[in-house]
Amino acid sequence: MNKLNIEQNEINLIVHIPANGIKLEGALVIPSDAKGVVLFAHGSGSSRRSPRNNFVAEVLRRAGAGTLLFDLLTREEDRLYENRFDIDLLTWRLERATQWIMEQPQSASLSIGYFGASTGAAAALQAAATFGLSIGAVVSRGGRPDLAMTALASVQAPTLLIVGGLDDVVIDLNRQAYEKLQAKKHLAIIPGATHLFEEPGTLQEVARLAADWFQQHLGGKPSKHTNKATLAPKIAASS
């Protein structure tokens, strides 16, 4: 780890996670009162710098959860288009990051959650099936859980699937996956939202739903006391 910044006991680190001879760069932020930490698995063609995931991460931190945003692929690997859809590779990288977070003194006592977008949601669900009860909750944003169909029945973590109401094909795929899930589950369809949740207010709703889900299952500041106006940061115009 390097570039340590602690403000009022908050942990804020740029980290490098070893994975079979390479290192995956990430940003780990853990508020002083965190009960859990959420690992983000980004979608195809994205990275840990995704404005959408960073927006959601900031909302989660304000709600009392730690976050780890990291790159599932190196820059060289990401140049090969097929790697972006190699769910087994993405899953293995997420599993290694999970093992790493469990080993760190700053986070060893925290509950663990996953937030997956697009193909990252499939990786999150496959990893959740592997780790069983060690994963406290999973949230999928515009995800492709159908790409992890054979693993879904083994997922034990409470799972929230969030889909845009105008994202017809992905809604159908999520409904198919929803039927396979045996753990506590919920399918939330956000009216007027397309796949990337670019419409005004839709990504804010994603973040609110995710924060509530992780508060319920990882711990954190009770959502009934959350002021939505202060919880949500301003979203970047490029998102």
Secondary structure, 3 states (H helix, E strand, C coil): CEEEEEECCEEEEEEEEEECCEEEEEEEEECCCCCEEEEEECCCCCCCCCHHHHHHHHHHHHCCEEEEEECCCCHHHHCCHHHHHCHHHHHHHHHHHHHHHHHCCCCCCCEEEEEEECHHHHHHHHHHHHHHHHEEEEEEECCCHHHHHHHHHHCCCCEEEEEECCCHHHHHHHHHHHHHCCCCEEEEEECCCCCCCCCCCHHHHHHHHHHHHHHHHHCCCCHHHCCHHHHCCCCCCCC
